[in-house]
Amino acid sequence: MNQIEYIAVTYAKVPRLPYGAYGYDVWFHIHMYDGSIFSFISLTLSGKKDFNKAIDFMKNQGIYFKDGYHILDALHSKEHLSYYLERLEKEQSK
C-alpha cells in the first residue's frame, strides 16, 4: 500500500442487457508513485457495508482518494448509488 500515490474514483454509464437500460459502474484508477496506473471496476454491489469498511481501512492506512463526484460519500448514504449517479448525470448535462 505504500506504493499507492492515490486512488481516483469515477464512474461510467453503461448499457445493461437484455432490456437496453443504462446502469453505472464505479471505477477505481490506482495511481502508483512509479507512474503506473491500474484501473478496475469496484464491486459495490457485493455489499455497501463491507465496501465502506474496506474504503475506511485504506483511508486509515494513509491512502488518499480523489473523488470529485463524491461517490464514496454517496455510498455512505441510504440512497441507491444508481439514483445518485443518474441525478449527477442530469445536473452535469444542464
Secondary structure, 3 states (H helix, E strand, C coil): CCCEEEEEEEEEEEEECCCCEEEEEEEEEEEECCCCEEEEECCHHHCHHHHHHHHHHHHHCCCCEECCCCHHHHHCCCCCHHHHHHHHHHHHCC
